[in-house]
Amino acid sequence: MTETAPKTAKDLFALLDSLNIPHKTKEHAPVFTVAESASLRDEIPGGHTKNLFVKDKKDQFFVVTVEEHATVDLKTIHKVIGASSRVSFGSPEKMLEYLGVVPGSVTVFGAINDTGGNVTFVLDEELMREEIINGHPLSNDATTSISSNDLIRFMEATGHTPLVLKVTG
């Protein structure tokens, strides 16, 4: 089996265009935390995301996407998302292998790289009430905005049916 390079932001935008999904991307200095990205809020409207790459003891992987200030109880989230046990953070190696991103760049758009269906994507229902959802386009030096309905369409086009669940307290 040959290793293929992860898809890039350019590939992501081409897929969105092919699906007729309107999107807008703003480039900015790399941000690694919610606190660092707070300065961009005035420039980029909509719901901003925090993404957790977690796994259970059976090596089922999940990306949990919530509103940036939401609180996620990692001790109990496994009951909500269907994990077999309490979850822990997935390794940077698996993150790169499955999502094509490095720590600090985890994003719902990583679904484009999960061609093997190794990751279950969970979208918080609170976040999905936002008209516009913002996420990193596979790197943390830009933010891409699309509608919440189009986010679901994108996920389905990558072969993922995201779970929309109440995962925040």
LOMARKE-882148 format. One record per residue: residue number from 1; residue in one letter; chain; x, y, z of N, C-alpha, C in turn. Coordinates in pm, whole numbers. Atoms other than C-alpha are relative to their C-alpha. Layout:
<martis>
<marti NUM,A,A,<X,Y,Z>,<X,Y,Z>,<X,Y,Z>>,
...
</martis>
This chain:
<martis>
<marti 1,M,A,<85,-119,0>,<0,0,0>,<89,124,0>>,
<marti 2,T,A,<-81,-121,6>,<144,335,-94>,<-62,107,89>>,
<marti 3,E,A,<46,-109,-84>,<123,622,146>,<-33,120,-91>>,
<marti 4,T,A,<33,-120,77>,<-56,921,0>,<14,119,93>>,
<marti 5,A,A,<-14,-121,-79>,<16,1271,118>,<-138,49,41>>,
<marti 6,P,A,<130,-54,-42>,<-263,1430,322>,<-47,109,-96>>,
<marti 7,K,A,<57,-106,82>,<-496,1655,132>,<27,134,69>>,
<marti 8,T,A,<-32,-134,-48>,<-433,2026,169>,<-124,89,-2>>,
<marti 9,A,A,<109,-99,5>,<-648,2336,211>,<-48,17,-143>>,
<marti 10,K,A,<38,-16,141>,<-641,2370,-168>,<-95,-114,-43>>,
<marti 11,D,A,<87,114,30>,<-792,2018,-199>,<-135,17,67>>,
<marti 12,L,A,<124,-22,-74>,<-1049,2105,66>,<-88,101,-73>>,
<marti 13,F,A,<78,-104,69>,<-1156,2422,-118>,<-54,-52,-133>>,
<marti 14,A,A,<46,58,128>,<-1177,2230,-448>,<-121,-91,24>>,
<marti 15,L,A,<114,86,-32>,<-1408,1974,-284>,<-123,85,33>>,
<marti 16,L,A,<113,-87,-35>,<-1627,2247,-133>,<-58,64,-125>>,
<marti 17,D,A,<46,-61,125>,<-1644,2420,-473>,<-77,-102,-84>>,
<marti 18,S,A,<66,103,82>,<-1736,2091,-645>,<-137,-36,56>>,
<marti 19,L,A,<129,26,-65>,<-2021,2051,-395>,<-89,125,0>>,
<marti 20,N,A,<71,-129,0>,<-2134,2412,-458>,<-27,50,141>>,
<marti 21,I,A,<11,-48,-137>,<-2072,2492,-93>,<77,132,11>>,
<marti 22,P,A,<-68,-128,-17>,<-2000,2861,-38>,<89,-5,124>>,
<marti 23,H,A,<-92,-2,-114>,<-1700,2914,189>,<86,125,-10>>,
<marti 24,K,A,<-85,-118,-5>,<-1482,3201,300>,<115,-33,94>>,
<marti 25,T,A,<-116,31,-83>,<-1130,3169,438>,<79,127,27>>,
<marti 26,K,A,<-84,-113,-41>,<-930,3425,631>,<132,-56,52>>,
<marti 27,E,A,<-132,40,-48>,<-558,3373,670>,<39,89,117>>,
<marti 28,H,A,<-44,-73,-119>,<-400,3476,1000>,<123,-69,56>>,
<marti 29,A,A,<-115,63,-66>,<-103,3405,1224>,<-46,-133,58>>,
<marti 30,P,A,<39,128,-58>,<-100,3044,1347>,<-53,17,142>>,
<marti 31,V,A,<56,-1,-136>,<-319,2993,1654>,<-9,-145,48>>,
<marti 32,F,A,<-3,135,-56>,<-287,2693,1884>,<-105,-21,107>>,
<marti 33,T,A,<98,11,-108>,<-544,2770,2151>,<-118,92,-27>>,
<marti 34,V,A,<118,-86,10>,<-888,2921,2186>,<37,143,41>>,
<marti 35,A,A,<-39,-134,-47>,<-731,3211,2379>,<74,78,-108>>,
<marti 36,E,A,<-75,-68,106>,<-492,3288,2094>,<-89,44,-115>>,
<marti 37,S,A,<86,-32,114>,<-774,3290,1842>,<-106,104,33>>,
<marti 38,A,A,<105,-93,-41>,<-996,3525,2043>,<9,134,-74>>,
<marti 39,S,A,<-17,-129,66>,<-851,3829,1868>,<-63,4,-139>>,
<marti 40,L,A,<57,5,136>,<-1000,3711,1538>,<-152,12,-1>>,
<marti 41,R,A,<146,6,-6>,<-1360,3711,1660>,<-70,114,-71>>,
<marti 42,D,A,<66,-115,63>,<-1442,4060,1539>,<6,-10,-152>>,
<marti 43,E,A,<-20,9,144>,<-1317,3973,1192>,<-74,-117,-64>>,
<marti 44,I,A,<59,122,55>,<-1481,3631,1153>,<-126,-33,79>>,
<marti 45,P,A,<124,28,-72>,<-1850,3598,1245>,<-32,-150,1>>,
<marti 46,G,A,<47,139,-5>,<-2019,3272,1342>,<53,-75,120>>,
<marti 47,G,A,<-42,86,-111>,<-1955,2982,1576>,<142,-48,-22>>,
<marti 48,H,A,<-141,43,9>,<-1589,2914,1643>,<16,-131,75>>,
<marti 49,T,A,<-4,136,-48>,<-1485,2560,1714>,<122,-34,83>>,
<marti 50,K,A,<-107,67,-74>,<-1278,2364,1960>,<-17,-146,-39>>,
<marti 51,N,A,<5,138,49>,<-1190,2015,1836>,<88,-90,84>>,
<marti 52,L,A,<-73,96,-83>,<-1086,1719,2048>,<15,-130,-77>>,
<marti 53,F,A,<-29,128,66>,<-920,1413,1893>,<23,-101,112>>,
<marti 54,V,A,<-5,94,-112>,<-990,1129,2135>,<-21,-143,-49>>,
<marti 55,K,A,<17,140,31>,<-992,751,2143>,<-41,-76,126>>,
<marti 56,D,A,<34,85,-115>,<-1130,474,2360>,<99,-116,7>>,
<marti 57,K,A,<-95,110,-20>,<-959,158,2483>,<2,-99,-117>>,
<marti 58,K,A,<4,89,117>,<-1066,-30,2169>,<56,68,-125>>,
<marti 59,D,A,<-58,-77,110>,<-886,227,1953>,<-104,46,-101>>,
<marti 60,Q,A,<97,-71,83>,<-1205,381,1818>,<35,148,18>>,
<marti 61,F,A,<-38,-140,-5>,<-1118,739,1729>,<-119,91,-29>>,
<marti 62,F,A,<108,-98,13>,<-1344,1044,1750>,<60,139,-12>>,
<marti 63,V,A,<-25,-144,-6>,<-1324,1412,1664>,<-129,60,54>>,
<marti 64,V,A,<114,-64,-64>,<-1555,1601,1895>,<16,150,-23>>,
<marti 65,T,A,<-4,-142,36>,<-1632,1951,1768>,<-107,74,78>>,
<marti 66,V,A,<91,-78,-84>,<-1787,2201,2008>,<30,148,-18>>,
<marti 67,E,A,<-24,-144,1>,<-1821,2578,2041>,<123,27,86>>,
<marti 68,E,A,<-132,-18,-61>,<-1486,2720,2147>,<2,16,151>>,
<marti 69,H,A,<-2,-22,-144>,<-1587,2813,2502>,<-76,-109,77>>,
<marti 70,A,A,<79,106,-64>,<-1793,2499,2571>,<90,-88,87>>,
<marti 71,T,A,<-70,91,-88>,<-1694,2262,2848>,<-39,-142,-36>>,
<marti 72,V,A,<24,141,32>,<-1657,1894,2766>,<53,-83,117>>,
<marti 73,D,A,<-42,85,-111>,<-1647,1640,3050>,<59,-129,-57>>,
<marti 74,L,A,<-65,118,58>,<-1391,1387,2931>,<-22,-127,82>>,
<marti 75,K,A,<26,120,-82>,<-1484,1155,3219>,<-130,-68,-39>>,
<marti 76,T,A,<132,58,30>,<-1839,1106,3092>,<-37,4,-148>>,
<marti 77,I,A,<39,-18,141>,<-1837,1196,2721>,<-14,-133,-73>>,
<marti 78,H,A,<7,129,70>,<-1784,832,2622>,<-142,-55,-1>>,
<marti 79,K,A,<139,50,-7>,<-2143,757,2731>,<-85,66,-108>>,
<marti 80,V,A,<78,-76,98>,<-2274,1022,2492>,<38,-38,-143>>,
<marti 81,I,A,<-46,17,138>,<-2058,950,2185>,<7,-146,-44>>,
<marti 82,G,A,<0,140,39>,<-2079,570,2194>,<135,-67,7>>,
<marti 83,A,A,<-131,63,-17>,<-1720,497,2295>,<-15,-119,94>>,
<marti 84,S,A,<9,122,-81>,<-1652,161,2460>,<54,20,141>>,
<marti 85,S,A,<-60,-27,-130>,<-1469,318,2754>,<25,149,11>>,
<marti 86,R,A,<-40,-139,-11>,<-1352,648,2891>,<102,30,-109>>,
<marti 87,V,A,<-87,-37,112>,<-1161,839,2629>,<126,71,50>>,
<marti 88,S,A,<-123,-75,-22>,<-810,977,2618>,<35,66,-133>>,
<marti 89,F,A,<-37,-68,124>,<-643,1201,2364>,<74,-95,-92>>,
<marti 90,G,A,<-69,81,99>,<-531,1034,2044>,<141,53,-23>>,
<marti 91,S,A,<-139,-39,19>,<-164,1041,1954>,<17,91,-122>>,
<marti 92,P,A,<-30,-84,116>,<-12,1297,1717>,<21,-85,-126>>,
<marti 93,E,A,<-24,87,116>,<87,1004,1490>,<-132,-42,-64>>,
<marti 94,K,A,<131,40,53>,<-273,882,1455>,<-74,121,-56>>,
<marti 95,M,A,<63,-123,48>,<-391,1241,1414>,<48,30,-142>>,
<marti 96,L,A,<-56,-25,132>,<-157,1284,1119>,<-45,-108,-99>>,
<marti 97,E,A,<38,110,89>,<-239,940,976>,<-145,9,-43>>,
<marti 98,Y,A,<143,2,30>,<-617,974,996>,<-55,133,-50>>,
<marti 99,L,A,<58,-131,32>,<-681,1348,970>,<91,86,-86>>,
<marti 100,G,A,<-94,-79,80>,<-369,1475,794>,<36,132,65>>,
<marti 101,V,A,<-31,-124,-70>,<-313,1739,1062>,<90,-29,119>>,
<marti 102,V,A,<-85,10,-118>,<-78,1806,1351>,<-71,64,119>>,
<marti 103,P,A,<63,-63,-116>,<-166,1903,1709>,<-8,152,-16>>,
<marti 104,G,A,<23,-144,17>,<-309,2255,1717>,<-79,30,-125>>,
<marti 105,S,A,<74,-20,125>,<-477,2204,1380>,<-116,-97,-16>>,
<marti 106,V,A,<112,94,11>,<-744,1942,1459>,<-123,76,-45>>,
<marti 107,T,A,<113,-69,61>,<-1051,2029,1258>,<-99,-101,-55>>,
<marti 108,V,A,<103,82,61>,<-1378,1887,1139>,<31,-23,-148>>,
<marti 109,F,A,<-34,16,142>,<-1240,1941,788>,<101,-113,-22>>,
<marti 110,G,A,<-90,115,10>,<-991,1661,864>,<-71,-123,-56>>,
<marti 111,A,A,<77,112,58>,<-1270,1428,747>,<44,-28,-143>>,
<marti 112,I,A,<-42,18,139>,<-1138,1483,395>,<117,-97,-10>>,
<marti 113,N,A,<-115,90,1>,<-827,1283,490>,<-30,-137,60>>,
<marti 114,D,A,<34,128,-63>,<-1005,1003,678>,<-71,-90,-100>>,
<marti 115,T,A,<59,80,108>,<-1061,794,368>,<-30,-142,44>>,
<marti 116,G,A,<25,135,-49>,<-1053,473,570>,<-114,-9,99>>,
<marti 117,G,A,<112,1,-94>,<-1342,576,792>,<41,-41,141>>,
<marti 118,N,A,<-52,37,-131>,<-1131,540,1106>,<-50,89,113>>,
<marti 119,V,A,<37,-99,-101>,<-1278,840,1284>,<-150,26,-6>>,
<marti 120,T,A,<139,-42,-13>,<-1629,913,1409>,<0,148,34>>,
<marti 121,F,A,<7,-144,-24>,<-1710,1283,1392>,<-127,32,79>>,
<marti 122,V,A,<110,-37,-88>,<-1930,1427,1666>,<-8,153,2>>,
<marti 123,L,A,<24,-146,1>,<-2077,1777,1628>,<-96,32,113>>,
<marti 124,D,A,<87,-37,-112>,<-2224,1940,1937>,<-124,70,-52>>,
<marti 125,E,A,<125,-58,51>,<-2588,2028,1887>,<-10,150,29>>,
<marti 126,E,A,<-2,-145,-27>,<-2536,2369,2052>,<73,73,-112>>,
<marti 127,L,A,<-79,-61,107>,<-2267,2453,1796>,<-80,2,-130>>,
<marti 128,M,A,<71,13,128>,<-2488,2334,1510>,<-120,93,-10>>,
<marti 129,R,A,<106,-102,7>,<-2748,2598,1603>,<52,128,-64>>,
<marti 130,E,A,<-60,-117,65>,<-2503,2855,1467>,<-24,-9,-151>>,
<marti 131,E,A,<21,-1,145>,<-2572,2961,1110>,<131,-27,-73>>,
<marti 132,I,A,<-132,14,60>,<-2200,2977,1029>,<92,-73,98>>,
<marti 133,I,A,<-97,74,-80>,<-1937,2733,1156>,<139,31,-55>>,
<marti 134,N,A,<-137,-33,39>,<-1566,2820,1152>,<96,-108,46>>,
<marti 135,G,A,<-100,99,-37>,<-1281,2572,1146>,<127,21,-80>>,
<marti 136,H,A,<-126,-10,73>,<-920,2544,1041>,<-5,-85,-127>>,
<marti 137,P,A,<-2,77,126>,<-876,2437,676>,<127,-87,-8>>,
<marti 138,L,A,<-108,98,-8>,<-626,2164,777>,<132,58,48>>,
<marti 139,S,A,<-117,-61,-64>,<-375,2411,923>,<-52,116,84>>,
<marti 140,N,A,<52,-100,-95>,<-403,2662,1205>,<40,143,-33>>,
<marti 141,D,A,<-34,-136,40>,<-296,2965,1004>,<-108,62,-89>>,
<marti 142,A,A,<115,-54,73>,<-638,3023,850>,<-127,-53,66>>,
<marti 143,T,A,<131,43,-50>,<-1006,2993,938>,<-96,1,-117>>,
<marti 144,T,A,<98,12,108>,<-1270,2870,695>,<-140,-1,59>>,
<marti 145,S,A,<137,-13,-46>,<-1635,2961,740>,<-95,-61,-103>>,
<marti 146,I,A,<107,53,85>,<-1926,2758,599>,<-126,-12,84>>,
<marti 147,S,A,<124,11,-76>,<-2290,2720,694>,<-7,-137,69>>,
<marti 148,S,A,<10,125,-75>,<-2382,2453,947>,<-63,-110,-87>>,
<marti 149,N,A,<60,101,89>,<-2603,2278,688>,<101,-51,-102>>,
<marti 150,D,A,<-101,40,97>,<-2319,2277,437>,<111,-82,65>>,
<marti 151,L,A,<-99,82,-71>,<-2085,2136,701>,<-45,-147,-2>>,
<marti 152,I,A,<53,137,5>,<-2311,1829,719>,<16,-57,-142>>,
<marti 153,R,A,<-16,46,140>,<-2311,1808,336>,<144,-38,-30>>,
<marti 154,F,A,<-142,29,18>,<-1930,1825,334>,<35,-133,66>>,
<marti 155,M,A,<-33,124,-73>,<-1905,1551,598>,<-53,-122,-76>>,
<marti 156,E,A,<59,113,73>,<-2140,1324,404>,<75,-26,-130>>,
<marti 157,A,A,<-75,17,125>,<-1943,1387,83>,<133,-71,23>>,
<marti 158,T,A,<-125,69,-32>,<-1633,1254,262>,<-25,-140,52>>,
<marti 159,G,A,<32,134,-46>,<-1818,938,359>,<-28,-10,149>>,
<marti 160,H,A,<26,-2,-143>,<-1893,1043,717>,<-140,51,27>>,
<marti 161,T,A,<125,-53,-49>,<-2230,1079,881>,<27,47,142>>,
<marti 162,P,A,<-35,-47,-134>,<-2156,1304,1175>,<-114,-23,99>>,
<marti 163,L,A,<98,11,-107>,<-2331,1245,1504>,<-21,140,56>>,
<marti 164,V,A,<29,-130,-60>,<-2504,1562,1621>,<-60,-28,137>>,
<marti 165,L,A,<37,40,-136>,<-2523,1518,1997>,<24,114,97>>,
<marti 166,K,A,<-27,-98,-105>,<-2540,1724,2314>,<118,-53,82>>,
<marti 167,V,A,<-120,47,-68>,<-2184,1678,2436>,<57,101,98>>,
<marti 168,T,A,<-51,-102,-91>,<-2136,1999,2633>,<-92,12,121>>,
<marti 169,G,A,<73,-13,-127>,<-2240,2074,2989>,<-94,116,2>>,
</martis>
